[in-house]
């Protein structure tokens, strides 16, 4: 198995990850209020059920960020940094390659 890296494509992939993250953020952000239902009536049972369901919603949607989606953001930066590192490595490596047609004729 081999891995081929095309450094020029890494920032494009990072932008696609950002777009996906933004889309997921919108969808989950719209769903977040639905996980905190209001009590159906003023009874103790209605308030209890509403509170319990809100607890379950908090497991999936913490108040500050949606778990998992926030972890995608650093990936874009890392891909751009990797693309730069590959480009610098290619330039440095090209300076050390000295093969010529005469060397290959052996």
C-alpha positions, 0 to 999 in steps of 0.5 A: 500500500502506498500513500501519495500526497499532493500538497496543492490539494491539502488546503482544498481538502481543508476548505471542504472540511470547514464547509462540512463543519459549518453545515453540521454546526447549522444542523445541530444548532437547529436541533439543540433547542428541540432537546430541551422540551418545555413541560406539557403542563404545570404538573410535577410529572410534566416538569420532571419529564421535561427536566430529564429530557433536558439532561439527555439533551445536554449529553449530546449538546453541551452549552458551549459547543457541539462535541466532535464538530469543534475538533474539525476546526484544527484539522484545516490549519494542520492541512495548510501547515502540512502543505507548506511543509511538503512544499519546503521539503520538496524545494530542499530535496530538489537541491540535493538531487544531482542525477544526470543522464550520464549517471543513469547510463551506467 
